[in-house]
């Protein structure tokens, strides 16, 4: 019995250091990622003017909505002039084509919508849990 306990204790001592090393390795591979050349930083999106196919300004990206860690929408400021009369709408990321022009070194955002369509879209309000 005593030999069995000593053998179990020795085995546990040998195995114990391996378990944390495995756990650290798993955490490291699941925690960190590398940015791909095609990735976009939120810094480049906030304030980006959105134009339509006719190169008319239809809004500006003011915020991003994340749902369960994934981008689920852009909050656009539409309408108004100099901050007066504007309102916010949420559009799906697939509705806005964001691209980087290597020649101009500029980001662009294009969507297939008119100013009137965006003005008529359901309004998003910064209130409650989303109050700024």
N, C-alpha and C positions, 0 to 999 in steps of 0.2 A: 504494500500500500504506500509505504513511504517512498519507495523507488518510483512508483507511478506518479506521485505528486511532484517529486523532483523532476522527472522527465517532462511532465506537463508544464511546469514552471520554466524549465529550460527552453522548451519549444515555444512557449509564449514570449519569452525574452528574445528569441531569434526572429520571430515573426513580427512582433510589435514595431520595430523600426521600419519594416518594409511597408506596412499599411499607410503610415503618414506620407511616405514618399509617393506612393501610388495616388493618394488623395490629392497631394499637391500637384502632381502631374495632370490629373484630371481637371482640377480647378484652372490651371494655367491654360490648358487647351480650350476650355469652355468659356473662359472669361475674356480673353483678349482676341482682337481681330486686327487685320491689316486693312488699311484703306486702299481700295482699288482705284486705278486711274479714272474710272468712270463714275466714281462716287461723288456726291455733292454735299458740301457742308451747309448747314442751316444758315450760316453767316452769309453765304452767297445767294440764298433765296429771299431772306427777309429784306423787303424794300425793292425787290426786283419788279420792274414794270412788266405787265402782261399785255401782249398785243394780239390782235386777231390776224387772220390771213391777209387782210388788206393793210397790215402794219398800223392799224389804229390802236391807240392805247385804250384798253378796256378795264384795267384795274391794276392793282399792286398787291403783291403777296405781303401780308402783314404778319402772318403767324402760321404755324404748322399744328396739325392735330395728330397726336400719336395715340393709337389704340392698341393696347397690349404689346407695346414696344415696336409697333409697325406704323409707318406713315399712312394715315387714313384720309387726310384732307389738307388742302391749303385754304386758309382764310384770306379772302381777297377783299380789299377795300375798293368799292365801286361807287361811281357817281360823285356828286359833290364837286366843290372847288375850294382849294386851299383849306381842306379839312372841314368845310361847312357842307352839310347835307349828304355827306358820305354815309354809306352803310356797309355792312360786312355780309359776305356770303361764303359758304363753304363749297368747294369743288373737289371732286375726286382727283387724286394725283394723275390718273390716266388721262384726264381731260386736258392737262397742261403738259406740253412738250418742253422740257427744260434741256437746254444744250449749251455747250461751251464752244465758242468760236476761237480756235487757236490763232487765227490771223489777227483778229481784233483784241484778243485776250479779254473777252467779255462774255458774260452769261446772258442768255435770252430765254424768255418764256412766251410760248405761243399757244393759244387755244382757239378753238372754233366756236366763237360766241360773239354776239354784238353787245354793245353797251346796254341796249334796251333789254336784252335777254338777261343780263346779269342784274340789272336794276329790278327786274320782275322776279328774280329768284328768291326763295325763302331767306329771310334775314337772320343772321346770327348776331346775338347781342352778348357783349362782355358783361355778364352779370352773374350773380350767385357764385358758384365755385369757379367760374371763369373770369371773375371780375379782375381787372388789372389794377 
